[in-house]
Amino acid sequence: MVGSTTAKIFDFPRNAWYVAAWDYEVGRKPLARTIAGQPMALFRTEDGAPIALADACWHRLAPLSMGTLVGRDEIQCPYHGLRYDSAGRCTSMPAQETINPSARVPAFATVDRFRYVWVWPGDAELADPDLIPDMHQMTDAAWTGDGELIHAPCNYQLVLDNLMDLTHEEFVHSSSIGQAELSESDFLTSHTDRTVTVERWMRDIEPPPFWLKNMRDRFPGFSGRVDRWQIIHFEAPSTIRIDVGVAEAGTGAPEVDRSRGVNGYVMNTITPETDRSCLYFWSFQRNYRLESQLITTQLRNGVHNVFGEDERMLAAQQAAIDANPGYEFYSLNIDAGGMWVRRILDGLLAAEGRSAVAPPTSAPSASVA
C-alpha cells in the first residue's frame, strides 16, 4: 500500500488555466459555463476575440448569459438593460446619463488555443499564456481526430485518478481495450513540480478488439501479436495526454520505431465546475490514415462508448463518497501517479492560501514495479 488520503476533495486551484469550451461553442450568442465554481458568460467580439465575464449583472445579479450582444463587444443585461464592455465596465444604464463608477462585473483572462477557449478564473495579473498545458496534437498537421464534452457528475479529481491509472480498463472496459496484461505489467512513474508521467509497456501480447481494428485499418488483414504502450502525461492543473498504441511484436516500438504500428493520443482536459461536477473535454488524435473521415468518426464513437462506461463508474463513486463522509481513500502501488497529481494540486492550493486534501501518510515511490 502506498498511502491514504481523505475522500473529501472539494476545492480546486483558481490561479490556473482551464478549458471553458470548444472554440466553436463560443460565438455571438452568450454561453453560460461554470469554471472552478465561478459562473461565467462567454461570447466573442465582432473581431472574434473570446470574452469571459462573471455571469451576474452588477444591478440585480441577473445572468448576463441570458442577455444579448450589442455593437462590437458589449453585452446587455436581459433584465434592465445595463450594458458592459469586454473588460466588464458598465457603459450604459437605463433612464439615467450618469453611470455609477462602481458598476462593473469581473472579467477573466481568455485565450484561444488548441481548438479550445481557455479561461483563468483567478488573479488575471498572473494569467501567463505560456502556462497553458501542451496539447499541440490537437492542431498539429501531422495529427487528426475529434472529440466531445462530457458533463461528468463527480469531483474533477476522480476523473484525474481514473486517467492516471489505466489498469481499470481490464475490468471497466473488458470488451474493448481491457486485458489482463494491464495489471500484470510493470510501470514507471516520474514527476516534476507541475507534471507526472506514468509509462507502461506490454510486450508480445494479443491485441484487444479496439486495437486490432485499428491495426487492420492501417495494415489490412493484420493478425498476430503486438507490443502495446500507454504513456500518461499529466500537466497541472488538469490536462492529461495519453500516448497509446500497438505495433507488430518485436518490430522496435519500445526502442522508438513505431512504423509497424498505430499510434494515438487520448487528449483529456478536465475543468472543475462544482465540488461534485466537472466539464470533461476529450479528443482522440491519430497520426495515420489522416485522410479518412470514416476512421475519425469511428474512433470518436468508439471512445465515446468507452468513456460512457467510465462516466457511469465515476457517478457511482461520487455517490458512494457522498454517502460515506470522512472516509479515507486507501492507495495501492497502481495509484502512484494519481497521488503525485494530488500532491501537485495541493501545492497549488497552498500557494493560494487554501487547502483541500490532507497529505498522504507516505510518499509514493518514483518507480513502481
VEXDRENMAR-731772 format. One record per residue (C-alpha): x, z, y negated. Coordinates in nm, 4 decimals. Each point is the difference from the previous one (the first is absolute). Example, Ala and Ser with C-alpha at 12.3 -4.5 7.8 and 13.67 -1.06 7.14 Angstrom:
// VEXDRENMAR-731772
REC|1.2300|0.7800|0.4500
REC|0.1370|-0.0660|-0.3440
This chain:
// VEXDRENMAR-731772
REC|0.0000|0.0000|0.0000
REC|0.1324|-0.0926|-0.3421
REC|-0.1992|0.2400|-0.2132
REC|-0.3395|0.0712|-0.1534
REC|-0.1754|-0.0457|-0.3309
REC|-0.3366|0.0959|-0.1386
REC|-0.2833|-0.2467|0.0576
REC|-0.1383|0.0490|-0.3528
REC|0.1524|-0.2946|-0.1855
REC|-0.1951|-0.0550|-0.3178
REC|0.2241|-0.0953|-0.2891
REC|0.1961|-0.3137|-0.0804
REC|0.2755|-0.0959|-0.2457
REC|-0.1286|-0.1501|-0.3241
REC|0.3303|-0.1165|-0.1473
REC|0.0143|-0.2900|0.2422
REC|-0.1160|-0.3597|0.0441
REC|-0.3118|-0.0599|0.2101
REC|-0.1868|-0.3200|0.0768
REC|-0.3373|0.0027|-0.1731
REC|-0.1245|-0.3388|0.1199
REC|0.0883|-0.3408|0.1344
REC|0.0877|-0.2166|-0.2994
REC|-0.3081|-0.2215|0.0538
REC|-0.2326|0.3024|-0.0175
REC|0.0838|0.0697|-0.3638
REC|-0.1531|-0.2403|-0.2509
REC|-0.2257|-0.0102|-0.3030
REC|-0.2641|0.2133|0.1668
REC|0.1064|0.3684|-0.0039
REC|0.0846|0.1480|0.3397
REC|-0.0354|0.3713|0.0827
REC|0.2726|0.1619|0.2096
REC|0.1144|0.3584|0.0452
REC|0.3792|0.0322|0.0175
REC|0.1599|0.3370|0.0858
REC|-0.3168|0.1815|-0.1036
REC|-0.0340|-0.1916|-0.3294
REC|-0.3024|-0.2313|-0.0420
REC|0.1135|-0.3204|-0.1708
REC|-0.1570|-0.3135|-0.1437
REC|0.2109|-0.3080|0.0737
REC|-0.0255|-0.3383|-0.1710
REC|0.2108|-0.2843|-0.1377
REC|0.0479|-0.1144|-0.3567
REC|-0.0618|-0.3653|-0.0819
REC|0.3748|-0.0513|0.0434
REC|-0.0287|0.1319|0.3565
REC|0.1762|0.3340|-0.0478
REC|-0.1371|0.2793|0.2234
REC|-0.1348|0.3062|-0.1814
REC|-0.0934|0.3428|0.1376
REC|-0.1911|0.2507|-0.2119
REC|-0.1557|0.3330|0.0923
REC|-0.3511|-0.0765|0.1222
REC|-0.1808|0.2309|-0.2446
REC|-0.1013|-0.0692|-0.3589
REC|0.1313|0.2492|-0.2589
REC|-0.3562|0.0496|-0.1316
REC|-0.2124|0.1060|0.3009
REC|0.2225|-0.0868|0.2983
REC|-0.2033|-0.3052|0.1011
REC|0.2003|-0.2151|0.2468
REC|0.1756|-0.2809|-0.1840
REC|0.0096|-0.1974|0.3253
REC|-0.3743|-0.0524|-0.0484
REC|0.0680|-0.1586|-0.3397
REC|0.0906|-0.3510|-0.1120
REC|0.3026|-0.1660|-0.1560
REC|-0.0175|-0.1051|-0.3632
REC|0.2500|-0.2328|-0.1632
REC|0.3496|-0.0338|0.1433
REC|0.0744|0.3491|0.1253
REC|-0.2737|0.2491|-0.0920
REC|-0.2431|0.1768|0.2306
REC|-0.3389|0.1185|-0.1235
REC|-0.1644|0.3165|0.1265
REC|-0.3305|-0.0810|0.1743
REC|-0.1754|0.3069|-0.1444
REC|0.0460|0.0007|-0.3785
REC|0.2238|-0.2993|-0.0646
REC|0.3320|0.1604|-0.0957
REC|0.2842|-0.2469|0.0416
REC|0.3570|0.0657|0.1154
REC|0.3101|-0.2167|-0.0121
REC|0.2494|-0.0402|0.2836
REC|0.1906|0.3109|-0.1164
REC|-0.3170|0.2109|0.0237
REC|-0.0560|0.0353|-0.3765
REC|-0.3563|-0.0170|-0.1244
REC|-0.0416|-0.3006|-0.2314
REC|-0.3722|0.0149|-0.0740
REC|-0.2795|0.2589|-0.0106
REC|-0.3695|-0.0792|-0.0342
REC|-0.1732|0.0697|-0.3317
REC|0.3128|0.1242|-0.1811
REC|0.3046|-0.1527|-0.1633
REC|0.2337|0.2986|0.0309
REC|0.1536|0.0361|0.3445
REC|0.0881|0.3507|0.1137
REC|0.3813|-0.0027|0.0382
REC|-0.0246|0.1974|0.3244
REC|-0.2188|-0.2670|0.1588
REC|0.2113|-0.1417|0.2796
REC|0.0212|-0.0015|0.3780
REC|0.3160|0.0215|0.2106
REC|0.1694|-0.3302|0.0825
REC|0.2220|-0.0383|0.3068
REC|0.3071|-0.2148|0.0566
REC|-0.0825|-0.3065|0.2133
REC|0.2081|-0.2777|0.1581
REC|-0.0849|-0.3160|0.1959
REC|0.2402|-0.0304|0.2939
REC|-0.0040|-0.1112|0.3642
REC|-0.3664|-0.1177|-0.0208
REC|-0.1102|0.3472|-0.1103
REC|-0.0847|0.1833|-0.3212
REC|0.2092|0.3173|-0.0113
REC|-0.0969|0.3033|-0.2094
REC|0.1992|0.3078|-0.1064
REC|-0.2547|0.2858|-0.0361
REC|0.2498|0.2506|-0.1418
REC|0.2167|0.0109|-0.3119
REC|0.0151|-0.3600|-0.1258
REC|0.3420|0.0580|-0.1591
REC|0.1443|0.0464|0.3505
REC|-0.1553|-0.3206|0.1387
REC|0.3085|-0.2041|0.0884
REC|-0.1027|-0.3317|0.1703
REC|0.3282|0.0086|0.1938
REC|-0.1502|0.2888|0.2007
REC|-0.2739|-0.2237|0.1439
REC|0.0633|-0.0091|0.3776
REC|0.1481|-0.3159|0.1475
REC|-0.2687|-0.2250|0.1536
REC|0.1710|-0.3346|-0.0587
REC|-0.1295|-0.1512|0.3261
REC|-0.3399|-0.0181|-0.1713
REC|0.1209|-0.2732|-0.2388
REC|0.3205|-0.1370|0.1566
REC|-0.0367|-0.3700|0.0869
REC|0.1612|0.0678|0.3382
REC|-0.3004|0.2113|0.1023
REC|-0.3756|-0.0487|0.0128
REC|-0.2992|0.2130|0.0919
REC|-0.3122|0.1761|-0.1123
REC|-0.1544|0.3454|0.0021
REC|-0.2837|0.2245|-0.1058
REC|-0.0954|0.3308|-0.1601
REC|-0.1254|0.2893|0.2118
REC|-0.1828|0.2855|-0.1699
REC|0.1212|0.2707|0.2378
REC|-0.1976|0.3278|0.0178
REC|0.3039|0.2261|0.0331
REC|0.2899|0.1501|-0.1937
REC|0.2625|-0.2658|-0.0673
REC|0.2724|0.1998|0.1752
REC|-0.1840|-0.0431|0.3295
REC|0.0412|-0.3770|-0.0368
REC|0.3710|0.0467|-0.0733
REC|0.0328|0.2137|0.3148
REC|-0.1786|-0.2708|0.2001
REC|0.2351|-0.2745|-0.1178
REC|0.3232|0.1984|0.0319
REC|-0.0591|0.0690|0.3718
REC|-0.1148|-0.3089|0.1900
REC|-0.0019|0.1609|0.3445
REC|-0.3737|0.0486|-0.0568
REC|-0.0356|-0.3747|0.0678
REC|0.0350|0.0739|0.3722
REC|-0.3235|0.1980|-0.0094
REC|-0.2027|-0.1192|-0.3009
REC|0.0795|-0.3729|0.0341
REC|0.0465|-0.0374|0.3760
REC|-0.1768|-0.3382|0.0172
REC|0.2042|-0.1769|-0.2694
REC|0.3411|0.1353|-0.1044
REC|0.0365|0.3205|0.2021
REC|0.2220|0.0478|0.3035
REC|0.1700|0.2877|0.1810
REC|0.3470|-0.1033|-0.1180
REC|-0.0888|0.1207|-0.3519
REC|0.0164|0.3628|0.1083
REC|0.2841|-0.0544|0.2445
REC|0.2452|-0.1669|-0.2376
REC|0.2597|0.1703|-0.2189
REC|-0.0194|-0.0171|-0.3792
REC|0.2207|0.0750|-0.2985
REC|-0.1167|0.1684|-0.3218
REC|0.1918|-0.0104|-0.3274
REC|-0.0875|0.0795|-0.3615
REC|0.1029|0.0138|-0.3652
REC|-0.1608|0.1922|-0.2847
REC|-0.2789|-0.2633|-0.0298
REC|-0.0002|-0.1915|0.3305
REC|-0.0373|0.0587|0.3724
REC|0.0780|-0.2473|0.2796
REC|-0.1025|0.0289|0.3654
REC|0.1441|-0.2645|0.2349
REC|-0.1099|-0.0610|0.3600
REC|0.1042|-0.2725|0.2462
REC|-0.1662|-0.0699|0.3350
REC|0.2160|-0.2336|0.2084
REC|-0.0974|-0.2260|0.2886
REC|-0.3708|0.0875|0.0139
REC|-0.3253|-0.1851|0.0568
REC|-0.1533|-0.1063|-0.3338
REC|-0.3380|0.1589|-0.0824
REC|-0.2923|-0.2429|-0.0575
REC|0.0385|-0.0191|-0.3797
REC|0.3657|-0.0953|0.0150
REC|-0.0361|-0.2336|0.2983
REC|-0.2511|-0.2038|-0.2024
REC|0.2351|-0.0144|-0.2959
REC|0.2923|-0.1114|0.2179
REC|-0.2166|-0.2801|0.1380
REC|-0.1028|-0.0986|-0.3540
REC|0.3658|-0.0726|-0.0718
REC|0.1216|-0.0878|0.3514
REC|-0.2930|-0.1627|0.1877
REC|-0.0148|0.1018|0.3638
REC|0.2360|0.2953|-0.0404
REC|0.0125|0.2454|0.2889
REC|0.2433|0.2695|0.0925
REC|0.1381|0.3228|-0.1355
REC|0.0906|0.0864|-0.3569
REC|0.2008|0.2323|-0.2184
REC|-0.2374|0.1742|-0.2435
REC|0.0813|0.1792|-0.3257
REC|-0.1704|0.2262|-0.2533
REC|0.1980|0.0926|-0.3120
REC|-0.2052|0.2149|-0.2370
REC|0.1092|0.0169|-0.3660
REC|-0.1678|0.2634|-0.2219
REC|0.0514|-0.0002|-0.3768
REC|-0.1403|0.2740|-0.2222
REC|-0.2672|0.0784|-0.0756
REC|-0.2072|-0.1870|0.2610
REC|0.1193|-0.3499|0.0932
REC|0.0959|-0.0821|0.3582
REC|0.1346|-0.3372|0.1120
REC|0.0274|-0.0397|0.3766
REC|0.2363|-0.2667|0.1323
REC|-0.1521|-0.0956|0.3363
REC|0.0378|-0.2700|0.2606
REC|0.1095|-0.1148|0.3418
REC|0.2585|-0.2484|0.1239
REC|0.0820|-0.1463|0.3362
REC|0.1891|0.2717|0.1877
REC|0.3779|-0.0196|-0.0185
REC|0.0175|-0.2633|-0.2767
REC|0.1628|0.2240|-0.2600
REC|-0.2842|0.1525|-0.2032
REC|0.1555|0.3509|-0.0034
REC|0.3190|-0.1634|-0.1273
REC|-0.1925|-0.1687|-0.2876
REC|-0.0675|-0.3436|0.1575
REC|-0.3807|-0.0228|0.0033
REC|-0.0184|-0.3786|0.0328
REC|-0.1641|0.0197|0.3441
REC|-0.2731|0.2320|-0.1211
REC|-0.2782|0.0673|-0.2468
REC|0.0435|0.2361|-0.2935
REC|-0.2602|0.1607|-0.2235
REC|-0.0208|0.2654|-0.2682
REC|-0.2969|0.2351|-0.0050
REC|-0.0214|0.0794|-0.3708
REC|-0.1777|0.3264|-0.0826
REC|-0.0465|0.1829|-0.3268
REC|-0.2353|0.2978|-0.0120
REC|-0.1526|0.1323|-0.3219
REC|-0.1437|0.3538|-0.0061
REC|-0.3491|0.0024|-0.1448
REC|-0.1201|0.3553|0.0628
REC|0.1248|0.2716|0.2343
REC|-0.2158|-0.1548|0.2758
REC|0.0092|-0.3716|-0.0744
REC|0.2510|-0.2724|-0.0734
REC|0.0337|-0.3720|-0.0636
REC|0.1999|-0.1633|0.2782
REC|0.1341|-0.3446|-0.0942
REC|0.1613|-0.1979|0.2816
REC|0.1190|-0.3491|0.0821
REC|0.1686|-0.1634|0.2980
REC|0.2776|-0.2369|-0.1109
REC|0.1840|-0.2359|0.2374
REC|0.2984|-0.2361|-0.0315
REC|-0.1001|-0.2645|0.2579
REC|-0.2599|-0.2787|0.0060
REC|-0.0481|0.0446|-0.3744
REC|-0.2237|-0.3058|-0.0193
REC|-0.2708|0.1373|0.2316
REC|-0.2979|0.1568|-0.1769
REC|-0.1544|0.0439|0.3465
REC|0.2801|0.2358|0.1039
REC|-0.0247|0.1843|-0.3331
REC|-0.3726|0.0577|0.0489
REC|0.0372|0.0950|0.3666
REC|0.2729|0.2519|-0.0838
REC|-0.2019|0.1524|-0.2836
REC|-0.3057|0.0348|0.2248
REC|0.2067|0.1400|0.2866
REC|0.1674|0.2614|-0.2186
REC|-0.3411|0.0802|-0.1554
REC|-0.1268|0.0936|0.3472
REC|0.3101|0.2089|0.0755
REC|-0.0263|0.1884|-0.3287
REC|-0.3712|0.0582|0.0617
REC|0.1049|0.2088|0.3010
REC|0.2384|0.1957|-0.2223
REC|-0.2706|0.0547|-0.2613
REC|-0.2346|0.1565|0.2542
REC|0.2745|0.2335|0.1226
REC|0.1042|0.1008|-0.3532
REC|-0.3593|0.0757|-0.1000
REC|-0.0396|0.2197|0.3084
REC|0.3298|0.1743|-0.0749
REC|-0.1064|0.0747|-0.3592
REC|-0.3289|0.1445|0.1279
REC|0.1921|0.2265|0.2372
REC|0.2302|0.1142|-0.2827
REC|-0.3021|0.0859|-0.2145
REC|-0.1506|0.1942|0.2912
REC|0.3208|0.1986|0.0536
REC|0.1236|0.1132|-0.3437
REC|0.3447|0.1543|0.0043
REC|0.0957|-0.1466|0.3369
REC|0.3640|-0.1002|0.0310
REC|0.1218|-0.3388|0.1165
REC|0.2549|0.0271|0.2787
REC|0.2581|-0.2757|0.0112
REC|0.1760|-0.1733|0.2881
REC|0.3215|-0.2016|-0.0032
REC|-0.2051|-0.3138|-0.0696
REC|-0.1117|0.1535|-0.3325
REC|0.3497|0.0085|-0.1519
REC|-0.0648|-0.2967|-0.2309
REC|-0.3314|0.1373|-0.1206
REC|0.1500|0.3401|-0.0688
REC|0.2722|-0.1517|-0.2178
REC|-0.2732|-0.1864|-0.1892
REC|-0.1799|0.3292|-0.0625
REC|0.3226|0.1574|-0.1238
REC|0.0521|-0.2847|-0.2476
REC|-0.3584|0.0316|-0.1247
REC|0.0358|0.3749|-0.0338
REC|0.3143|-0.0587|-0.2084
REC|-0.1896|-0.2385|-0.2292
REC|-0.2751|0.2584|-0.0431
REC|0.2503|0.2753|-0.0708
REC|0.1565|-0.2187|-0.2707
REC|-0.3440|-0.0102|-0.1637
REC|-0.0356|0.3768|0.0263
REC|-0.2496|-0.0197|0.2838
REC|0.0085|0.0492|0.3757
REC|-0.2391|-0.1083|0.2732
REC|0.1822|0.0453|0.3289
REC|0.1708|0.3062|0.1426
REC|0.3556|-0.0930|0.1088
REC|0.0536|-0.0561|0.3740
REC|0.1319|0.2974|0.1944
REC|0.2992|-0.2097|0.1065
REC|0.1493|-0.3252|-0.1214
REC|-0.0467|-0.3183|0.2036
REC|0.3193|-0.1385|0.1445
REC|0.1322|-0.3280|-0.1395
REC|0.0329|-0.1538|0.3469
REC|-0.2506|0.0559|0.2781
REC|0.0189|-0.1331|0.3524
